[in-house]
Amino acid sequence: MNYRPILIATVQTVGLFVAGFVIPVLGQMLTLFTPIPLIILYVRHGTWEGLITLVASSAIVGVLGGWQVAAILFLSFGLMAIGTGEGMRRQLKPEQTALLGGLLPIAVLGLVLAFYIARIDKNPIILAEEYLRGSVAEAAKLYTSMGLREMAATVNAVSDTFIHYLVRLIPGITIATSVVQAACCYGIARAIIMRKPVTDPVPAPTSLVAWHAPDSWVWGLIAALALIVVPREASRLTGWNIAILFAIVYLAQGTAIVEHYLRKVRINTFTRGLLLALILALPSIVFVIALGIVDIWADFRKVRAPVLKA
């Protein structure tokens, strides 16, 4: 067993994870990419090397910040890296790899949370609402003590209605966020691996500009929209949670279409990145999602295989 890549990946993993606690804003953004060194090691050197690195990284973080912080690293970023790495080693499709990497930590953390809630015997929705109300009150108190009274008033303006719906949309938001993070880590890790493809098998070639979700997934979106119009809150909230997931899927598909046309007119990489960031940061993001949905029938990039007629 080659311990040099294990040592390097351990240092990188701990560094990215700890950055979120010591560097404001930028460090928290870097923390989101913690799975990348683990994914690269897992794919290039094997399962055992990846697991050893994950355990070593978690142990170091545990010494620095306690077992709770180590558990976050292991159960969230670590499991995401394992799921994504395993998907790449098995040469799954990009959407399958992102789903595996994003859903694995959610499933395990869900089981842990279910066990905890069962032990304390409390309604999880009420528990989450109480936590959010307490967080809002603490934030308002902090801003007041700092003399930022306008900011404190803004925080206090957060209504019970907002908290009510936010708590009930947490499942969709959490799953969507996790899958997006896994997809980003997958894309970056794959690009690094393909620069020096020493693995066997080599990850299957793919490109964002040619990617599209399976067309059959649109039925899930249709089902979600149907639930939203049902005059029952439980059904509407279920529909909205599902719709959030499909909004992310078709946002990615719409972004691929925009990227395709930006490349077609030969705009350089830096400018393309700025334009995409601007488009996705404005209300035009709704247009991008709609573009991804329409692409199911329009096939703007002509990336789907032609249907053979009898």
Secondary structure as UniProt FT lines:
FT   HELIX           3..22
FT   TURN            24..25
FT   HELIX           26..31
FT   TURN            32..34
FT   HELIX           35..45
FT   HELIX           47..65
FT   HELIX           67..72
FT   HELIX           73..78
FT   HELIX           79..89
FT   TURN            90..91
FT   HELIX           94..120
FT   HELIX           124..145
FT   TURN            146..147
FT   HELIX           149..156
FT   HELIX           160..168
FT   HELIX           170..195
FT   HELIX           208..210
FT   HELIX           215..217
FT   HELIX           218..228
FT   HELIX           233..264
FT   TURN            265..266
FT   HELIX           269..281
FT   TURN            283..284
FT   HELIX           285..298
FT   TURN            300..301
//
